Amino acid sequence: MKRLFALLLLTVFASAALTACNTVNGAGKDIKKVGEKIEDASGKK
């Protein structure tokens, strides 16, 4: 029973870690696009 609980807990943590990575990656891309738009608006490249 302890082994099953440990495996379930490990699966939950792994899923949370992978989801967090995708979220941070997406936020980074959004911030990069905003920065590019600001550079384009200011006329600097």
Secondary structure as GFF3:
##gff-version 3
##sequence-region A 1 45
A	DSSP	alpha_helix	2	42	.	.	.	ID=ss1
###
